[in-house]
Amino acid sequence: MSNLNEYNRECLNELSGGCNGAIEYRESLSGTGTAIPRCDKHWYDALDRDEALRFRYPHNAPADFDPLYAGESWDGE
């Protein structure tokens, strides 16, 4: 995403330190559509965390998931 607002362009994660690269407004990974200012380093860190979460908690049930095994369902119903 391009720089949408020249005001208040501080990296959201600046307090954790280690900022590096350009600070740009980037789309939220949660799907809200909110633009969040992040430096390149923290953006790539967020992408890595998001990928790890999606791998650990996939949208679809794994091939070996058996709802009868423990009386559970994948979709929460």
PDB file of N, CA, C and O in Angstrom:
ATOM      1  N   MET A   1       0.844  -1.177   0.000  1.00  0.00           N
ATOM      2  CA  MET A   1       0.000   0.000   0.000  1.00  0.00           C
ATOM      3  C   MET A   1       0.889   1.240   0.000  1.00  0.00           C
ATOM      4  O   MET A   1       2.015   1.216   0.497  1.00  0.00           O
ATOM      5  N   SER A   2       0.387   2.265  -0.538  1.00  0.00           N
ATOM      6  CA  SER A   2       1.152   3.509  -0.560  1.00  0.00           C
ATOM      7  C   SER A   2       0.976   4.256   0.758  1.00  0.00           C
ATOM      8  O   SER A   2       0.135   3.904   1.585  1.00  0.00           O
ATOM      9  N   ASN A   3       1.780   5.281   0.932  1.00  0.00           N
ATOM     10  CA  ASN A   3       1.664   6.108   2.129  1.00  0.00           C
ATOM     11  C   ASN A   3       0.380   6.925   2.028  1.00  0.00           C
ATOM     12  O   ASN A   3       0.285   7.834   1.204  1.00  0.00           O
ATOM     13  N   LEU A   4      -0.593   6.609   2.849  1.00  0.00           N
ATOM     14  CA  LEU A   4      -1.891   7.263   2.765  1.00  0.00           C
ATOM     15  C   LEU A   4      -1.941   8.581   3.522  1.00  0.00           C
ATOM     16  O   LEU A   4      -2.709   9.478   3.173  1.00  0.00           O
ATOM     17  N   ASN A   5      -1.128   8.692   4.546  1.00  0.00           N
ATOM     18  CA  ASN A   5      -1.198   9.860   5.403  1.00  0.00           C
ATOM     19  C   ASN A   5       0.202  10.180   5.891  1.00  0.00           C
ATOM     20  O   ASN A   5       0.839   9.335   6.521  1.00  0.00           O
ATOM     21  N   GLU A   6       0.685  11.354   5.623  1.00  0.00           N
ATOM     22  CA  GLU A   6       2.032  11.734   6.036  1.00  0.00           C
ATOM     23  C   GLU A   6       2.097  12.042   7.522  1.00  0.00           C
ATOM     24  O   GLU A   6       3.192  12.145   8.075  1.00  0.00           O
ATOM     25  N   TYR A   7       0.954  12.191   8.187  1.00  0.00           N
ATOM     26  CA  TYR A   7       0.916  12.475   9.608  1.00  0.00           C
ATOM     27  C   TYR A   7       0.908  11.172  10.388  1.00  0.00           C
ATOM     28  O   TYR A   7       0.330  10.177   9.952  1.00  0.00           O
ATOM     29  N   ASN A   8       1.545  11.189  11.529  1.00  0.00           N
ATOM     30  CA  ASN A   8       1.492  10.049  12.438  1.00  0.00           C
ATOM     31  C   ASN A   8       1.994   8.763  11.783  1.00  0.00           C
ATOM     32  O   ASN A   8       1.394   7.702  11.956  1.00  0.00           O
ATOM     33  N   ARG A   9       3.082   8.854  11.039  1.00  0.00           N
ATOM     34  CA  ARG A   9       3.627   7.673  10.371  1.00  0.00           C
ATOM     35  C   ARG A   9       4.713   7.030  11.217  1.00  0.00           C
ATOM     36  O   ARG A   9       5.863   6.941  10.787  1.00  0.00           O
ATOM     37  N   GLU A  10       4.364   6.587  12.403  1.00  0.00           N
ATOM     38  CA  GLU A  10       5.276   5.857  13.252  1.00  0.00           C
ATOM     39  C   GLU A  10       4.883   4.392  13.189  1.00  0.00           C
ATOM     40  O   GLU A  10       3.699   4.055  13.171  1.00  0.00           O
ATOM     41  N   CYS A  11       5.873   3.538  13.156  1.00  0.00           N
ATOM     42  CA  CYS A  11       5.618   2.103  13.102  1.00  0.00           C
ATOM     43  C   CYS A  11       4.818   1.669  14.329  1.00  0.00           C
ATOM     44  O   CYS A  11       5.145   2.045  15.454  1.00  0.00           O
ATOM     45  N   LEU A  12       3.792   0.892  14.111  1.00  0.00           N
ATOM     46  CA  LEU A  12       2.956   0.396  15.198  1.00  0.00           C
ATOM     47  C   LEU A  12       3.790  -0.352  16.230  1.00  0.00           C
ATOM     48  O   LEU A  12       3.466  -0.331  17.418  1.00  0.00           O
ATOM     49  N   ASN A  13       4.853  -1.010  15.795  1.00  0.00           N
ATOM     50  CA  ASN A  13       5.676  -1.835  16.669  1.00  0.00           C
ATOM     51  C   ASN A  13       6.969  -1.152  17.102  1.00  0.00           C
ATOM     52  O   ASN A  13       7.906  -1.826  17.530  1.00  0.00           O
ATOM     53  N   GLU A  14       7.034   0.165  16.998  1.00  0.00           N
ATOM     54  CA  GLU A  14       8.283   0.861  17.301  1.00  0.00           C
ATOM     55  C   GLU A  14       8.739   0.665  18.746  1.00  0.00           C
ATOM     56  O   GLU A  14       9.940   0.695  19.013  1.00  0.00           O
ATOM     57  N   LEU A  15       7.821   0.467  19.673  1.00  0.00           N
ATOM     58  CA  LEU A  15       8.208   0.285  21.074  1.00  0.00           C
ATOM     59  C   LEU A  15       8.931  -1.034  21.309  1.00  0.00           C
ATOM     60  O   LEU A  15       9.682  -1.167  22.276  1.00  0.00           O
ATOM     61  N   SER A  16       8.708  -2.015  20.426  1.00  0.00           N
ATOM     62  CA  SER A  16       9.414  -3.290  20.562  1.00  0.00           C
ATOM     63  C   SER A  16      10.831  -3.186  20.014  1.00  0.00           C
ATOM     64  O   SER A  16      11.648  -4.084  20.214  1.00  0.00           O
ATOM     65  N   GLY A  17      11.118  -2.083  19.321  1.00  0.00           N
ATOM     66  CA  GLY A  17      12.466  -1.838  18.809  1.00  0.00           C
ATOM     67  C   GLY A  17      12.754  -2.595  17.530  1.00  0.00           C
ATOM     68  O   GLY A  17      11.970  -3.432  17.083  1.00  0.00           O
ATOM     69  N   GLY A  18      13.893  -2.279  16.959  1.00  0.00           N
ATOM     70  CA  GLY A  18      14.348  -2.990  15.775  1.00  0.00           C
ATOM     71  C   GLY A  18      13.738  -2.530  14.473  1.00  0.00           C
ATOM     72  O   GLY A  18      13.852  -3.231  13.467  1.00  0.00           O
ATOM     73  N   CYS A  19      13.089  -1.368  14.454  1.00  0.00           N
ATOM     74  CA  CYS A  19      12.507  -0.880  13.213  1.00  0.00           C
ATOM     75  C   CYS A  19      13.586  -0.759  12.135  1.00  0.00           C
ATOM     76  O   CYS A  19      14.720  -0.365  12.408  1.00  0.00           O
ATOM     77  N   ASN A  20      13.204  -1.106  10.914  1.00  0.00           N
ATOM     78  CA  ASN A  20      14.136  -1.039   9.800  1.00  0.00           C
ATOM     79  C   ASN A  20      13.343  -0.914   8.508  1.00  0.00           C
ATOM     80  O   ASN A  20      12.352  -1.617   8.314  1.00  0.00           O
ATOM     81  N   GLY A  21      13.765  -0.044   7.647  1.00  0.00           N
ATOM     82  CA  GLY A  21      13.116   0.118   6.353  1.00  0.00           C
ATOM     83  C   GLY A  21      12.047   1.192   6.372  1.00  0.00           C
ATOM     84  O   GLY A  21      11.840   1.882   7.370  1.00  0.00           O
ATOM     85  N   ALA A  22      11.380   1.312   5.246  1.00  0.00           N
ATOM     86  CA  ALA A  22      10.358   2.343   5.070  1.00  0.00           C
ATOM     87  C   ALA A  22       9.120   2.037   5.906  1.00  0.00           C
ATOM     88  O   ALA A  22       8.703   0.885   6.032  1.00  0.00           O
ATOM     89  N   ILE A  23       8.540   3.101   6.477  1.00  0.00           N
ATOM     90  CA  ILE A  23       7.282   2.957   7.202  1.00  0.00           C
ATOM     91  C   ILE A  23       6.158   3.306   6.235  1.00  0.00           C
ATOM     92  O   ILE A  23       6.094   4.418   5.711  1.00  0.00           O
ATOM     93  N   GLU A  24       5.288   2.353   6.011  1.00  0.00           N
ATOM     94  CA  GLU A  24       4.165   2.539   5.090  1.00  0.00           C
ATOM     95  C   GLU A  24       2.897   2.033   5.744  1.00  0.00           C
ATOM     96  O   GLU A  24       2.937   1.201   6.650  1.00  0.00           O
ATOM     97  N   TYR A  25       1.770   2.544   5.273  1.00  0.00           N
ATOM     98  CA  TYR A  25       0.484   2.024   5.717  1.00  0.00           C
ATOM     99  C   TYR A  25       0.226   0.737   4.955  1.00  0.00           C
ATOM    100  O   TYR A  25       0.250   0.705   3.725  1.00  0.00           O
ATOM    101  N   ARG A  26      -0.021  -0.326   5.713  1.00  0.00           N
ATOM    102  CA  ARG A  26      -0.227  -1.645   5.102  1.00  0.00           C
ATOM    103  C   ARG A  26      -1.544  -2.216   5.616  1.00  0.00           C
ATOM    104  O   ARG A  26      -1.957  -1.950   6.745  1.00  0.00           O
ATOM    105  N   GLU A  27      -2.181  -2.992   4.779  1.00  0.00           N
ATOM    106  CA  GLU A  27      -3.480  -3.554   5.134  1.00  0.00           C
ATOM    107  C   GLU A  27      -3.346  -4.509   6.313  1.00  0.00           C
ATOM    108  O   GLU A  27      -2.386  -5.276   6.399  1.00  0.00           O
ATOM    109  N   SER A  28      -4.307  -4.456   7.208  1.00  0.00           N
ATOM    110  CA  SER A  28      -4.325  -5.348   8.362  1.00  0.00           C
ATOM    111  C   SER A  28      -4.430  -6.796   7.899  1.00  0.00           C
ATOM    112  O   SER A  28      -5.171  -7.094   6.962  1.00  0.00           O
ATOM    113  N   LEU A  29      -3.706  -7.687   8.535  1.00  0.00           N
ATOM    114  CA  LEU A  29      -3.753  -9.105   8.170  1.00  0.00           C
ATOM    115  C   LEU A  29      -4.978  -9.802   8.743  1.00  0.00           C
ATOM    116  O   LEU A  29      -5.262 -10.946   8.388  1.00  0.00           O
ATOM    117  N   SER A  30      -5.706  -9.124   9.625  1.00  0.00           N
ATOM    118  CA  SER A  30      -6.904  -9.717  10.225  1.00  0.00           C
ATOM    119  C   SER A  30      -8.116  -9.638   9.307  1.00  0.00           C
ATOM    120  O   SER A  30      -9.149 -10.249   9.579  1.00  0.00           O
ATOM    121  N   GLY A  31      -7.988  -8.887   8.222  1.00  0.00           N
ATOM    122  CA  GLY A  31      -9.097  -8.786   7.285  1.00  0.00           C
ATOM    123  C   GLY A  31     -10.033  -7.626   7.548  1.00  0.00           C
ATOM    124  O   GLY A  31     -11.075  -7.530   6.899  1.00  0.00           O
ATOM    125  N   THR A  32      -9.705  -6.747   8.468  1.00  0.00           N
ATOM    126  CA  THR A  32     -10.575  -5.612   8.767  1.00  0.00           C
ATOM    127  C   THR A  32     -10.480  -4.518   7.716  1.00  0.00           C
ATOM    128  O   THR A  32     -11.377  -3.683   7.600  1.00  0.00           O
ATOM    129  N   GLY A  33      -9.400  -4.522   6.956  1.00  0.00           N
ATOM    130  CA  GLY A  33      -9.194  -3.491   5.951  1.00  0.00           C
ATOM    131  C   GLY A  33      -8.559  -2.231   6.508  1.00  0.00           C
ATOM    132  O   GLY A  33      -8.355  -1.264   5.774  1.00  0.00           O
ATOM    133  N   THR A  34      -8.244  -2.227   7.787  1.00  0.00           N
ATOM    134  CA  THR A  34      -7.615  -1.083   8.428  1.00  0.00           C
ATOM    135  C   THR A  34      -6.181  -0.932   7.942  1.00  0.00           C
ATOM    136  O   THR A  34      -5.450  -1.918   7.839  1.00  0.00           O
ATOM    137  N   ALA A  35      -5.779   0.294   7.646  1.00  0.00           N
ATOM    138  CA  ALA A  35      -4.395   0.562   7.250  1.00  0.00           C
ATOM    139  C   ALA A  35      -3.562   0.799   8.501  1.00  0.00           C
ATOM    140  O   ALA A  35      -3.889   1.657   9.321  1.00  0.00           O
ATOM    141  N   ILE A  36      -2.486   0.036   8.642  1.00  0.00           N
ATOM    142  CA  ILE A  36      -1.634   0.102   9.827  1.00  0.00           C
ATOM    143  C   ILE A  36      -0.228   0.502   9.413  1.00  0.00           C
ATOM    144  O   ILE A  36       0.346  -0.118   8.518  1.00  0.00           O
ATOM    145  N   PRO A  37       0.346   1.537  10.052  1.00  0.00           N
ATOM    146  CA  PRO A  37       1.714   1.925   9.697  1.00  0.00           C
ATOM    147  C   PRO A  37       2.727   0.953  10.299  1.00  0.00           C
ATOM    148  O   PRO A  37       2.768   0.759  11.513  1.00  0.00           O
ATOM    149  N   ARG A  38       3.538   0.350   9.442  1.00  0.00           N
ATOM    150  CA  ARG A  38       4.584  -0.565   9.904  1.00  0.00           C
ATOM    151  C   ARG A  38       5.817  -0.380   9.043  1.00  0.00           C
ATOM    152  O   ARG A  38       5.727  -0.105   7.846  1.00  0.00           O
ATOM    153  N   CYS A  39       6.982  -0.537   9.678  1.00  0.00           N
ATOM    154  CA  CYS A  39       8.232  -0.519   8.921  1.00  0.00           C
ATOM    155  C   CYS A  39       8.364  -1.863   8.191  1.00  0.00           C
ATOM    156  O   CYS A  39       7.630  -2.810   8.475  1.00  0.00           O
ATOM    157  N   ASP A  40       9.299  -1.928   7.258  1.00  0.00           N
ATOM    158  CA  ASP A  40       9.494  -3.164   6.482  1.00  0.00           C
ATOM    159  C   ASP A  40       9.762  -4.366   7.383  1.00  0.00           C
ATOM    160  O   ASP A  40       9.188  -5.437   7.183  1.00  0.00           O
ATOM    161  N   LYS A  41      10.635  -4.189   8.373  1.00  0.00           N
ATOM    162  CA  LYS A  41      10.996  -5.319   9.238  1.00  0.00           C
ATOM    163  C   LYS A  41       9.783  -5.858   9.980  1.00  0.00           C
ATOM    164  O   LYS A  41       9.538  -7.065   9.980  1.00  0.00           O
ATOM    165  N   HIS A  42       9.024  -4.971  10.612  1.00  0.00           N
ATOM    166  CA  HIS A  42       7.870  -5.426  11.381  1.00  0.00           C
ATOM    167  C   HIS A  42       6.745  -5.936  10.477  1.00  0.00           C
ATOM    168  O   HIS A  42       5.950  -6.775  10.901  1.00  0.00           O
ATOM    169  N   TRP A  43       6.669  -5.447   9.252  1.00  0.00           N
ATOM    170  CA  TRP A  43       5.686  -5.962   8.294  1.00  0.00           C
ATOM    171  C   TRP A  43       6.012  -7.418   7.970  1.00  0.00           C
ATOM    172  O   TRP A  43       5.126  -8.272   7.986  1.00  0.00           O
ATOM    173  N   TYR A  44       7.290  -7.703   7.675  1.00  0.00           N
ATOM    174  CA  TYR A  44       7.665  -9.079   7.355  1.00  0.00           C
ATOM    175  C   TYR A  44       7.566  -9.987   8.578  1.00  0.00           C
ATOM    176  O   TYR A  44       7.258 -11.171   8.439  1.00  0.00           O
ATOM    177  N   ASP A  45       7.820  -9.459   9.766  1.00  0.00           N
ATOM    178  CA  ASP A  45       7.607 -10.230  10.997  1.00  0.00           C
ATOM    179  C   ASP A  45       6.122 -10.587  11.147  1.00  0.00           C
ATOM    180  O   ASP A  45       5.786 -11.717  11.500  1.00  0.00           O
ATOM    181  N   ALA A  46       5.241  -9.622  10.877  1.00  0.00           N
ATOM    182  CA  ALA A  46       3.797  -9.858  10.966  1.00  0.00           C
ATOM    183  C   ALA A  46       3.350 -10.894   9.939  1.00  0.00           C
ATOM    184  O   ALA A  46       2.504 -11.738  10.235  1.00  0.00           O
ATOM    185  N   LEU A  47       3.914 -10.833   8.735  1.00  0.00           N
ATOM    186  CA  LEU A  47       3.578 -11.836   7.714  1.00  0.00           C
ATOM    187  C   LEU A  47       4.001 -13.229   8.157  1.00  0.00           C
ATOM    188  O   LEU A  47       3.269 -14.198   7.954  1.00  0.00           O
ATOM    189  N   ASP A  48       5.188 -13.331   8.765  1.00  0.00           N
ATOM    190  CA  ASP A  48       5.663 -14.628   9.252  1.00  0.00           C
ATOM    191  C   ASP A  48       4.754 -15.171  10.357  1.00  0.00           C
ATOM    192  O   ASP A  48       4.428 -16.358  10.356  1.00  0.00           O
ATOM    193  N   ARG A  49       4.338 -14.308  11.307  1.00  0.00           N
ATOM    194  CA  ARG A  49       3.427 -14.735  12.372  1.00  0.00           C
ATOM    195  C   ARG A  49       2.086 -15.181  11.804  1.00  0.00           C
ATOM    196  O   ARG A  49       1.520 -16.184  12.240  1.00  0.00           O
ATOM    197  N   ASP A  50       1.581 -14.429  10.827  1.00  0.00           N
ATOM    198  CA  ASP A  50       0.298 -14.756  10.216  1.00  0.00           C
ATOM    199  C   ASP A  50       0.370 -16.114   9.511  1.00  0.00           C
ATOM    200  O   ASP A  50      -0.545 -16.930   9.625  1.00  0.00           O
ATOM    201  N   GLU A  51       1.452 -16.343   8.792  1.00  0.00           N
ATOM    202  CA  GLU A  51       1.625 -17.624   8.100  1.00  0.00           C
ATOM    203  C   GLU A  51       1.688 -18.781   9.101  1.00  0.00           C
ATOM    204  O   GLU A  51       1.090 -19.833   8.876  1.00  0.00           O
ATOM    205  N   ALA A  52       2.409 -18.584  10.201  1.00  0.00           N
ATOM    206  CA  ALA A  52       2.512 -19.625  11.227  1.00  0.00           C
ATOM    207  C   ALA A  52       1.145 -19.912  11.857  1.00  0.00           C
ATOM    208  O   ALA A  52       0.801 -21.069  12.099  1.00  0.00           O
ATOM    209  N   LEU A  53       0.369 -18.856  12.119  1.00  0.00           N
ATOM    210  CA  LEU A  53      -0.967 -19.057  12.693  1.00  0.00           C
ATOM    211  C   LEU A  53      -1.889 -19.781  11.722  1.00  0.00           C
ATOM    212  O   LEU A  53      -2.648 -20.663  12.123  1.00  0.00           O
ATOM    213  N   ARG A  54      -1.827 -19.416  10.460  1.00  0.00           N
ATOM    214  CA  ARG A  54      -2.688 -20.076   9.473  1.00  0.00           C
ATOM    215  C   ARG A  54      -2.295 -21.534   9.264  1.00  0.00           C
ATOM    216  O   ARG A  54      -3.145 -22.369   8.954  1.00  0.00           O
ATOM    217  N   PHE A  55      -1.012 -21.842   9.431  1.00  0.00           N
ATOM    218  CA  PHE A  55      -0.568 -23.231   9.325  1.00  0.00           C
ATOM    219  C   PHE A  55      -1.039 -24.026  10.545  1.00  0.00           C
ATOM    220  O   PHE A  55      -1.494 -25.163  10.426  1.00  0.00           O
ATOM    221  N   ARG A  56      -0.920 -23.401  11.719  1.00  0.00           N
ATOM    222  CA  ARG A  56      -1.299 -24.093  12.960  1.00  0.00           C
ATOM    223  C   ARG A  56      -2.809 -24.246  13.104  1.00  0.00           C
ATOM    224  O   ARG A  56      -3.289 -25.257  13.616  1.00  0.00           O
ATOM    225  N   TYR A  57      -3.551 -23.245  12.655  1.00  0.00           N
ATOM    226  CA  TYR A  57      -5.012 -23.259  12.760  1.00  0.00           C
ATOM    227  C   TYR A  57      -5.626 -23.079  11.375  1.00  0.00           C
ATOM    228  O   TYR A  57      -6.131 -22.000  11.066  1.00  0.00           O
ATOM    229  N   PRO A  58      -5.593 -24.111  10.539  1.00  0.00           N
ATOM    230  CA  PRO A  58      -6.102 -23.983   9.164  1.00  0.00           C
ATOM    231  C   PRO A  58      -7.613 -23.765   9.132  1.00  0.00           C
ATOM    232  O   PRO A  58      -8.342 -24.136  10.052  1.00  0.00           O
ATOM    233  N   HIS A  59      -8.047 -23.155   8.050  1.00  0.00           N
ATOM    234  CA  HIS A  59      -9.482 -22.900   7.871  1.00  0.00           C
ATOM    235  C   HIS A  59     -10.244 -24.204   7.682  1.00  0.00           C
ATOM    236  O   HIS A  59     -11.339 -24.369   8.220  1.00  0.00           O
ATOM    237  N   ASN A  60      -9.677 -25.115   6.931  1.00  0.00           N
ATOM    238  CA  ASN A  60     -10.318 -26.407   6.667  1.00  0.00           C
ATOM    239  C   ASN A  60      -9.725 -27.485   7.562  1.00  0.00           C
ATOM    240  O   ASN A  60      -8.563 -27.411   7.962  1.00  0.00           O
ATOM    241  N   ALA A  61     -10.528 -28.467   7.864  1.00  0.00           N
ATOM    242  CA  ALA A  61     -10.075 -29.567   8.712  1.00  0.00           C
ATOM    243  C   ALA A  61      -8.961 -30.351   8.018  1.00  0.00           C
ATOM    244  O   ALA A  61      -8.992 -30.529   6.801  1.00  0.00           O
ATOM    245  N   PRO A  62      -7.971 -30.822   8.794  1.00  0.00           N
ATOM    246  CA  PRO A  62      -6.921 -31.659   8.208  1.00  0.00           C
ATOM    247  C   PRO A  62      -7.509 -32.971   7.699  1.00  0.00           C
ATOM    248  O   PRO A  62      -8.588 -33.379   8.128  1.00  0.00           O
ATOM    249  N   ALA A  63      -6.814 -33.618   6.800  1.00  0.00           N
ATOM    250  CA  ALA A  63      -7.304 -34.853   6.186  1.00  0.00           C
ATOM    251  C   ALA A  63      -7.561 -35.945   7.216  1.00  0.00           C
ATOM    252  O   ALA A  63      -8.452 -36.774   7.029  1.00  0.00           O
ATOM    253  N   ASP A  64      -6.784 -35.956   8.310  1.00  0.00           N
ATOM    254  CA  ASP A  64      -6.946 -37.020   9.301  1.00  0.00           C
ATOM    255  C   ASP A  64      -7.904 -36.653  10.446  1.00  0.00           C
ATOM    256  O   ASP A  64      -7.973 -37.375  11.441  1.00  0.00           O
ATOM    257  N   PHE A  65      -8.637 -35.551  10.319  1.00  0.00           N
ATOM    258  CA  PHE A  65      -9.581 -35.145  11.357  1.00  0.00           C
ATOM    259  C   PHE A  65     -10.812 -36.035  11.314  1.00  0.00           C
ATOM    260  O   PHE A  65     -11.441 -36.186  10.267  1.00  0.00           O
ATOM    261  N   ASP A  66     -11.150 -36.620  12.446  1.00  0.00           N
ATOM    262  CA  ASP A  66     -12.318 -37.498  12.543  1.00  0.00           C
ATOM    263  C   ASP A  66     -13.261 -36.934  13.611  1.00  0.00           C
ATOM    264  O   ASP A  66     -12.955 -37.024  14.800  1.00  0.00           O
ATOM    265  N   PRO A  67     -14.395 -36.359  13.215  1.00  0.00           N
ATOM    266  CA  PRO A  67     -15.304 -35.766  14.205  1.00  0.00           C
ATOM    267  C   PRO A  67     -15.887 -36.790  15.175  1.00  0.00           C
ATOM    268  O   PRO A  67     -16.346 -36.415  16.255  1.00  0.00           O
ATOM    269  N   LEU A  68     -15.880 -38.061  14.819  1.00  0.00           N
ATOM    270  CA  LEU A  68     -16.424 -39.079  15.701  1.00  0.00           C
ATOM    271  C   LEU A  68     -15.442 -39.487  16.796  1.00  0.00           C
ATOM    272  O   LEU A  68     -15.841 -40.077  17.800  1.00  0.00           O
ATOM    273  N   TYR A  69     -14.169 -39.176  16.606  1.00  0.00           N
ATOM    274  CA  TYR A  69     -13.142 -39.605  17.551  1.00  0.00           C
ATOM    275  C   TYR A  69     -13.381 -39.044  18.947  1.00  0.00           C
ATOM    276  O   TYR A  69     -13.319 -39.785  19.928  1.00  0.00           O
ATOM    277  N   ALA A  70     -13.647 -37.767  19.047  1.00  0.00           N
ATOM    278  CA  ALA A  70     -13.864 -37.164  20.369  1.00  0.00           C
ATOM    279  C   ALA A  70     -15.176 -36.394  20.429  1.00  0.00           C
ATOM    280  O   ALA A  70     -15.401 -35.620  21.360  1.00  0.00           O
ATOM    281  N   GLY A  71     -16.032 -36.598  19.453  1.00  0.00           N
ATOM    282  CA  GLY A  71     -17.319 -35.913  19.447  1.00  0.00           C
ATOM    283  C   GLY A  71     -17.204 -34.430  19.214  1.00  0.00           C
ATOM    284  O   GLY A  71     -18.032 -33.656  19.694  1.00  0.00           O
ATOM    285  N   GLU A  72     -16.171 -34.020  18.472  1.00  0.00           N
ATOM    286  CA  GLU A  72     -15.948 -32.602  18.191  1.00  0.00           C
ATOM    287  C   GLU A  72     -16.196 -32.304  16.727  1.00  0.00           C
ATOM    288  O   GLU A  72     -16.196 -33.205  15.888  1.00  0.00           O
ATOM    289  N   SER A  73     -16.407 -31.035  16.429  1.00  0.00           N
ATOM    290  CA  SER A  73     -16.562 -30.638  15.038  1.00  0.00           C
ATOM    291  C   SER A  73     -15.531 -29.568  14.707  1.00  0.00           C
ATOM    292  O   SER A  73     -15.077 -28.848  15.597  1.00  0.00           O
ATOM    293  N   TRP A  74     -15.166 -29.459  13.460  1.00  0.00           N
ATOM    294  CA  TRP A  74     -14.160 -28.504  13.053  1.00  0.00           C
ATOM    295  C   TRP A  74     -14.729 -27.098  12.960  1.00  0.00           C
ATOM    296  O   TRP A  74     -14.037 -26.127  13.267  1.00  0.00           O
ATOM    297  N   ASP A  75     -15.978 -26.980  12.542  1.00  0.00           N
ATOM    298  CA  ASP A  75     -16.567 -25.655  12.309  1.00  0.00           C
ATOM    299  C   ASP A  75     -17.272 -25.074  13.533  1.00  0.00           C
ATOM    300  O   ASP A  75     -17.897 -24.020  13.423  1.00  0.00           O
ATOM    301  N   GLY A  76     -17.196 -25.707  14.665  1.00  0.00           N
ATOM    302  CA  GLY A  76     -17.759 -25.169  15.900  1.00  0.00           C
ATOM    303  C   GLY A  76     -19.247 -25.402  16.089  1.00  0.00           C
ATOM    304  O   GLY A  76     -19.821 -24.900  17.056  1.00  0.00           O
ATOM    305  N   GLU A  77     -19.867 -26.120  15.232  1.00  0.00           N
ATOM    306  CA  GLU A  77     -21.309 -26.378  15.366  1.00  0.00           C
ATOM    307  C   GLU A  77     -21.555 -27.692  16.071  1.00  0.00           C
ATOM    308  O   GLU A  77     -22.706 -28.078  16.275  1.00  0.00           O
TER     309      GLU A  77
END
